[in-house]
Amino acid sequence: MELLKVGGMTYKVIIQEHFKAYDDDRNLWGYCDYEQQIIYIRESLS
């Protein structure tokens, strides 16, 4: 897990193949959870 500072806020960056937004059933390429300050990125992306 990496940390990334964006606009004065520190986000956790999690890279994994499968994840879903808490309010959506679609599989996504990436997702930012602003409340939990977590950025998810799909592992298979170049």
Rosetta constraint file for C-alpha pairs under 8 A:
AtomPair CA 1 CA 12 HARMONIC 6.68 0.50
AtomPair CA 1 CA 13 HARMONIC 5.83 0.50
AtomPair CA 1 CA 14 HARMONIC 5.51 0.50
AtomPair CA 1 CA 15 HARMONIC 7.52 0.50
AtomPair CA 2 CA 12 HARMONIC 5.88 0.50
AtomPair CA 2 CA 13 HARMONIC 5.11 0.50
AtomPair CA 2 CA 14 HARMONIC 7.02 0.50
AtomPair CA 3 CA 10 HARMONIC 6.54 0.50
AtomPair CA 3 CA 11 HARMONIC 5.63 0.50
AtomPair CA 3 CA 12 HARMONIC 4.67 0.50
AtomPair CA 3 CA 13 HARMONIC 5.83 0.50
AtomPair CA 4 CA 10 HARMONIC 5.60 0.50
AtomPair CA 4 CA 11 HARMONIC 5.18 0.50
AtomPair CA 4 CA 12 HARMONIC 6.39 0.50
AtomPair CA 4 CA 13 HARMONIC 6.85 0.50
AtomPair CA 5 CA 9 HARMONIC 5.46 0.50
AtomPair CA 5 CA 10 HARMONIC 4.32 0.50
AtomPair CA 5 CA 11 HARMONIC 6.12 0.50
AtomPair CA 6 CA 10 HARMONIC 6.31 0.50
AtomPair CA 6 CA 11 HARMONIC 7.30 0.50
AtomPair CA 9 CA 37 HARMONIC 7.96 0.50
AtomPair CA 10 CA 37 HARMONIC 7.04 0.50
AtomPair CA 11 CA 37 HARMONIC 4.77 0.50
AtomPair CA 11 CA 38 HARMONIC 5.19 0.50
AtomPair CA 11 CA 39 HARMONIC 6.54 0.50
AtomPair CA 12 CA 37 HARMONIC 6.40 0.50
AtomPair CA 12 CA 38 HARMONIC 4.68 0.50
AtomPair CA 12 CA 39 HARMONIC 6.07 0.50
AtomPair CA 13 CA 38 HARMONIC 5.89 0.50
AtomPair CA 13 CA 39 HARMONIC 4.74 0.50
AtomPair CA 13 CA 40 HARMONIC 5.92 0.50
AtomPair CA 13 CA 41 HARMONIC 7.47 0.50
AtomPair CA 14 CA 38 HARMONIC 7.22 0.50
AtomPair CA 14 CA 39 HARMONIC 6.17 0.50
AtomPair CA 14 CA 40 HARMONIC 4.87 0.50
AtomPair CA 14 CA 41 HARMONIC 6.33 0.50
AtomPair CA 15 CA 40 HARMONIC 5.85 0.50
AtomPair CA 15 CA 41 HARMONIC 4.86 0.50
AtomPair CA 15 CA 42 HARMONIC 5.84 0.50
AtomPair CA 15 CA 43 HARMONIC 5.41 0.50
AtomPair CA 16 CA 40 HARMONIC 7.34 0.50
AtomPair CA 16 CA 41 HARMONIC 6.48 0.50
AtomPair CA 16 CA 42 HARMONIC 5.32 0.50
AtomPair CA 16 CA 43 HARMONIC 4.86 0.50
AtomPair CA 17 CA 41 HARMONIC 7.83 0.50
AtomPair CA 17 CA 42 HARMONIC 4.82 0.50
AtomPair CA 17 CA 43 HARMONIC 4.75 0.50
AtomPair CA 17 CA 44 HARMONIC 6.43 0.50
AtomPair CA 18 CA 27 HARMONIC 6.92 0.50
AtomPair CA 18 CA 28 HARMONIC 7.82 0.50
AtomPair CA 18 CA 42 HARMONIC 6.72 0.50
AtomPair CA 19 CA 27 HARMONIC 6.39 0.50
AtomPair CA 19 CA 28 HARMONIC 6.93 0.50
AtomPair CA 19 CA 40 HARMONIC 7.75 0.50
AtomPair CA 19 CA 42 HARMONIC 7.93 0.50
AtomPair CA 20 CA 24 HARMONIC 6.61 0.50
AtomPair CA 20 CA 25 HARMONIC 6.28 0.50
AtomPair CA 20 CA 26 HARMONIC 6.31 0.50
AtomPair CA 20 CA 27 HARMONIC 5.47 0.50
AtomPair CA 20 CA 28 HARMONIC 6.36 0.50
AtomPair CA 21 CA 25 HARMONIC 7.04 0.50
AtomPair CA 21 CA 26 HARMONIC 7.59 0.50
AtomPair CA 21 CA 28 HARMONIC 7.74 0.50
AtomPair CA 21 CA 31 HARMONIC 6.82 0.50
AtomPair CA 21 CA 33 HARMONIC 7.87 0.50
AtomPair CA 28 CA 42 HARMONIC 7.52 0.50
AtomPair CA 29 CA 41 HARMONIC 6.21 0.50
AtomPair CA 29 CA 42 HARMONIC 5.13 0.50
AtomPair CA 29 CA 45 HARMONIC 7.69 0.50
AtomPair CA 30 CA 39 HARMONIC 7.42 0.50
AtomPair CA 30 CA 40 HARMONIC 5.35 0.50
AtomPair CA 30 CA 41 HARMONIC 4.40 0.50
AtomPair CA 30 CA 42 HARMONIC 5.88 0.50
AtomPair CA 31 CA 39 HARMONIC 5.87 0.50
AtomPair CA 31 CA 40 HARMONIC 5.10 0.50
AtomPair CA 31 CA 41 HARMONIC 6.67 0.50
AtomPair CA 32 CA 37 HARMONIC 7.40 0.50
AtomPair CA 32 CA 38 HARMONIC 5.93 0.50
AtomPair CA 32 CA 39 HARMONIC 4.41 0.50
AtomPair CA 32 CA 40 HARMONIC 6.21 0.50
AtomPair CA 33 CA 37 HARMONIC 5.63 0.50
AtomPair CA 33 CA 38 HARMONIC 5.17 0.50
AtomPair CA 33 CA 39 HARMONIC 6.23 0.50
AtomPair CA 34 CA 38 HARMONIC 6.75 0.50
